[in-house]
Amino acid sequence: MNKLNAILAGSNIAFGTSGARGLVTDFNDKVCAAFTQSFIFSLAESFKFSRVAIGIDNRPSSPAMAAACVGMVQALGLQADYYGVLPTPALAYQAMQDGIPAIMITGSHIPFDRNGIKFYRPDGEISKSDEQLIINAEADLLPFTPSLPPINPHASNTYMQRYLAVFPKNALTGKHIGIYEHSSAGRELYYQVFAALGAKVTRLEPSDTFVPIDTEAVSDADMAKGKAWAAEYGFDALFSTDGDGDRPLIADETGTWLRGDIVGLITAKALGIEALAVPVSCNTAIEQSGAFNKVLRTKIGSPYVIAAFADLQAHKSYAGFEANGGFLLGSDLRLGAEQLKALPTRDALLPALALLTLAGEQPVSALMSALPKRFTASDRLQQVPTEWSQAFIADAAKAPEQLLAKLGLSANVVKVDQTDGLRLTLNTAEIIHLRPSGNAPELRCYTEAITQENATTLLKQALMAIKQLTGVK
């Protein structure tokens, strides 16, 4: 079985909302090489290049996967620019500047027994149609030898200079920033950027063991850490990211972690963005703020946000963000006398710098008071088979009132949105949204209400009821 499509079809690896994901045990050398060959073949008719950029996160399985990818790049007669551990947006930005494709070995926030591969064309993220070209390639797998070249630091330096060139050198002077480093792929870069912009930086809890931080489902332990660190150090803000550094996790001066879509909203306002593309799961405060000329709602996943940029190009500036906080800059942007080039892939560093610069001398929490009073919560049930989630949601869409009864809710449904999963707006001004994860066997739940307490209560009630229906322990 050496046909590329046959290897990939039998691998148990599938494309989700952000790259191909699966168990580490399924990402053997042959599968990684097949993905690489198929990806490069898919670009042959549209792009000319002689190099491919490759980077990894800090997962223990990532170097071996990268070695197989590099081996196939070299087997195809191309040069591999190996940048080692770095944030995904850093790799993507360097590749876009060089006009070459890129491969990032990362599973982002999913558990360490899983991993993934993200693919970038010379002009940015691959599309859903590109994914089909990759998995359907019919060529034979070429012979290859896994190999890892010496690490080139150029992409990491380029990424840091991207922001140091446009933000004033004293932008963060007087601020004390705590950086929760864990195993983030960007932990060796972030403290340098914040310090270069004038901040006092305290580095917190670097870990040699991979830590799967999910910015949409912050653990109780990490919530407690944020509060404790703020109390101990008197921080102006806390900054962290998911595993590959494309989703920010930002806390205010009290150590309260901010919701990702609120971070995106504040970031877009700070940058003066005119038009936005955001997933359907994001907070409705975006529209209610009145800060944007146009807001497009998409399915969940950066490929859908990026696809929507085509409908925003009439605007002077446009961007997107997701409920996980990842910010996608769709157009070039003028910041003072400097130009910030577009980076149409999720980025964690720009939101932090924009938000903290906008805050100025006022506390970060003050930025929240100017927003419409809409609050969200989200979490997921793990080890729920995707097939079960899909069937459950399909049945619920046919009878949404029955779903509410199963969840113990007495409200009425006033709007049904099936853009991605099932999103119900209730007569209580609350929203409940269910969808299967695109990356793992998980059922995700998002809620929205006029207070944080109500949103959290609704989330817990819904997940508890659904958990009993699934039989998951």
N, C-alpha and C positions, 0 to 999 in steps of 0.2 A: 504493500500500500504506500506508494511514493508520490501519488498525485497530490498536489497541494490542497485541493478542495476536500479530498478524502481524509487527509491528515487532520485538517481543521474540523471537519464534520465529526470525526471520531474523538476529538480531544476533550469534550465536555466544557470547552471554553466558549463563552458567548459575549457578544458586544452588549453593553448596557448603556447607561446614560453618559458614561465617560470612559470610553476605551473598552478593550477586551478584558474580562475578569474571570477568575476561576481559582481552583485549588492549586497550591504550589506543586503538588504531586502531579498535576496534569500539565504544568508548564515545563515539560522536559525539553532537552536540547532540540529535538526534531520539531516539536510544535513551535518553539520560539523562532527557529530558523524558517519554518514554513510561513509563519506570519510575516517575517521580514521579507522574504522573497516575494510573497504575494503582494505586500504593500508596495515594494519598489516596482514590481511589474505593473501595478495599477496606475503608476505615475508616468510610465514610459511615453505615452502618446501626448501628454500635456506639458511635461516639464523636461528640461535638460539639466543634468547635474552630474558631478563626479564625486561628491562627498555626501555623507549622511551623518547628522549629529545624533549622539546617543548619550543619555543620562540615566541616573538611577536614584531611588530613594534609599533610606537606611534599613529596609527590610533585609533580613539575613539571606533571603533567596534571590535578591536582586542582582548581585554581581554575576552569578552563574547564568541567569537568564540573559543579561547583557552580553556575556561572552559568546553565547550562541548567536545572538543577533549580529554582533560584530563579525563573527566568523562567516555568516552568510553575506554580509555587506562586502567583505573582502573576497569571498568566492565569486561575487558578481563583478569583480574588478573595480570596485569603488573604494574610496578612502573613508574610514570611520573616524570622525572627530569625537573622541570619548572624553566627556566632561565630568565623569564621576558623579558624586552625590551633589545635587543642586536642586533648587525648586523647579517644578515643571515650567512655570512661566519664564524662568531664566533661560532654560533650554529652548523653549519655543521662540522667544524673542531673538536669541542669537541666530537660530536657524532662519527666521524670517529676514533678518538683516543680511544674511549670507545668501539667501535665495536657494536654500537646500532643504530637503525633508529632514524630519527628526523623529526619533523613537525614544519614548520615556518609559522606563521600567518602574511602575508604581502601582500599588493597589490603593493609594490614597488613604482612606480612613478605615477600610475593611480589615478584619482580623489578620494577624500575621501568618496564619496558615493559608492565606490566599494572597494572590498578587495580580498584577495586570500589566497591560501594555497600552500606552497612548500613542497615537500616530498623528504626525503633523506633515501636511504638504508644505511646499516652499512658501505658500501664501497663507498658511494657517491650519487650523484643525480640519481633520477629515470630516466629510458629511456622512449622512446615513447611506447615501448612494455609493460613496466610496467604500463603506463597510461591506456592502454587497459585492463589490468588485474584488475585495480582498478575500472573502470567504468562498468565492466561486471560481477562483483561479484554477485552471486545469493543467498547468504545466507540471513537469516532474520536479521533485525536490532535488536541488543540486548538491553535490558533495561539499562539505564544509568542515572546518576545524575551529571549535570555540577558541576565542582569544580575547584578551583585554589589553589594549595599548596603554601607555602611560596616561595619566590624567592631565588634561589641558585645563588650566584655570580661567581661560579667556572668557567663557560664557558667564561665569559667576561675576567677574569684574565688570563686564558689560552691563549686567543687570543692575548692579549697585550704582554705576555711573548714570544709568538711565534716570534715576531719581535724584541723585546728588547734583545733577546738572540743572534740574528744574525747580527744586525747592531751595529756598534761601538757607545759607549756611547756619543762620541762627534760628531757623524755623521752630526748633524744639528746645531752645535755650530756656532753662528754668524748670523744665519738666523732668520728673523722675519716672522712668518707664521700666516696668518689670517684664521680662521676656520669659515666658514659660516654654522652655526649649524642647523638652522631652526628646523624641527621636526625629523631630522635624528635619526635612531635607535642607532647609535654609538656615539652620541654627548658627552656622558659622558666618553667615552674612548679615543677619538682621541686626545684631548688636553693633556691628560696624557702621551700618547706615544710620541708626538712631543716634549713635555717639557723634558721628560726623556732622549731624544736623543740630548738635548742641545739647542733646539730652544726657542726663545721668542715667546709666543703664545698670540694672541688676539682673544677672542671668540666673534663672531658676530651674532646678530639676532636670538637667540634661540626663539622658538615659541611654545606656548601651543596649537595652532591651527595647524592642519596637513597641511603641504605645499607639494604639489605634484611636486617635482623637477624631470624633465625629462632631463637626461644628453645628450640625442640626439636632443633635441629641447629646448635649453636654451631660456627662455623668454627675451624679450627686457628689461624688468625691471631688471632681474638678470644680464644681460650684463652691464647695466648702473651701477648697484651696484658694480660690480667688478671693473670697471674703477674708480668709486668714492672712494671706499675703498683703492685702490692702491695709489691714489693721496693723500688721507688724512693720511694714516699710513706709506707709504713707504715700503710696504711688499716686501719680496723676492718672495713670492708665496701665493696663496689662495688655500684652500682645502675645498671641500664639497663632499656630496654624494647624491644619491637618498634616498628615504624613508627608505629602509632596509639596506643601507650601503654595497651593493655589486657592485655599479657602481660609480666610482670617477668623480668628477668635479674639475678640477685643472686649475688655472690661473697663468700666468707668472707675472713678476714684474710690468707689465703695467696694470694688471687687466683683460687681455684678456683670456677668457676661452678657453682652448685647446680642440681640437676634441678628442673624446675618442679613436679612432683607432690610432691617432698619439701618444697619451699617451701610448697605448699598444705597439706600435712599439719601442718607446724610452725605455720603461720598459724592453722589451725583449732583446734589445741591451745591456742595463745596466747589466742585469743578465747573459749575455752570452748564451742565449738560442740558440740551434742549429736548431730546427725544430718547425714549427708553424702550427696550425689549426685555421683558421679565417673564419668568414662568408663572403659570396660573396659581401656583401655591404661595406666591409672595403676598405680603401684607397689603390690604386695600388702602392703607394710609398713603401709598404711592400716588394714586389718583386723587385722593381727598386732599393732599397737600397743595394741589394746584401749581406745583413747581415746574411742570413739564408740558411742552406743547403737544406731545403725543406719547401715549403709552400703549405698547402692543403686548398682549398676553400670549404665551406660547406653551407648548408641552414642556415637561421638565427635562432638563439636559442641555448642556452648552451648545450642542449642534443645532438645536431648535432656536435658541437665542441668537446664535450667529446667523442662521438662515433668515431671521426676521430683520437683520440689519439692511438687507436689500431694499426693504420698504421704508427705511428711515434716511436714505442717502440725500434726500432733498433738504434735510436739516443741517445746519452748520456744524452741530456736534451731536453725536449719538453714542450710546453705550448700553450695556446690559448688566444685570447681576442676577444672582440666584438666591434662594432662601438660605443657602449654606454660606453666603457672604462673598463668594468669588465674584470679582468685578471684571467685566470685559469691556475694554475701551475700543469702540468700533471705529472711531475717526481720530485723526490727528487733533491735538488740542493745544491751544496757546495758553501757557501759564506765565503771565508777566511778559518778559522779553524772550522767553524760551519756548521751544516747541516740544511737546511730549508726543512721541509717535504712537500710533494706534497699536494696541496689543489685544487682538480679538480672541483671547483665551482667558480663563479664570486666573486672577492674580490676587494675592493676599496682602502684598506690601503697599500698593497704591491706596487702598481704603484706609489703612492705618495712618499713613502720612497725611492724606487729605483730611481725615476726620480730626486728627490732632492739631493740624494747622488751622482748621476752621474754628476749633474750640478756643484757640488763643489763650488768653489768661483766664477765661471762665472754665469751670469744671466740665468734664465730658458729659455728665448727667444733664447739664443745662441745655445741651443740644436736643435732648429728648423732649423737653417741655414745650418746644415750639412745634412739635409734630401733632397731627390728629391722634386722638386717643383710641387707637386700635392696637390690640396686643395679640401676639401669636404664641403658640407652643407646638412642639413637635417631638415625636419619639417613634420607636418602631418595635414591633414584636419580632424577635429573632427566631430562626429555625421554623419559619412558616413556609411550606412549599409554595412556590410561585403559582402552581396550578390551582391550589386551594384558594389563594388570594384572588386570582382572576375569576374563578367561579363565584366566589362570595360577592365580589364587587358587581359582577354581571347580574346576579340575582337581586342585589340591592338597588341597582339602577332601574330595574323593572318595578320595584315596589319600595321606594325610598321611605315612605311612612312606616312600613313594616321594619325597616332597618332601625329607625329611631326607636320604635317600640322595643326591639331587641337590645338596644343600648340603654334602655330605661329613660328615654327622653320624651317629654310630653309636648314638645314644640311641633310646629308645622313647617313643611318645606315650601319656600317661596321661589327658589331657583335651583335648577339642576344643571351642573356643568360637567360634561364628560370629555373635556379637552385632554385630560390625562388622569385616568382613574375616575373617581366619583367625588365631586365637590358639591356639597349641599349648603345653600344659604337658608337660614331659618328665620322665622318671624320674630325671634328674640334678638336679631342682629348678630347672631353667632354663625360661625361657619365650621363645618367638619368636612375633612377631605381625606379620602383613603386611596392608596395606590400601592401596588407591588413595587418593591425596589427593583431597579434595573441592574443592580450589581451583585445582589446576594439574596438568599431565601429569606426575605424579610417583608413584612407588611408595614408600610409607613402610614402614620396618621398626623395630620396637621389640623390645628384648630385656631380660630380667631374669635375674639370677643372685645367688649369695651373696657375690660379690666384684665390685668395679667392673671389675677386669681381665678376669674371665670374661665379664661382660656386654658389654664392649667387643670382646673377641675374637670372641664369638659374632656380634655385629652385623657386624663387618668380614667375617667368613667368609661370612655369609649374603648380604650385599650383593655381594660379589665374585663369588660363584657365580651369583647372579641376573643380574648385569650381563652375564656371559658368555652367559647364555641369551637375554637381550633383544637382544644385538647392538649395544647402545648404546656409542658410542665414549667 
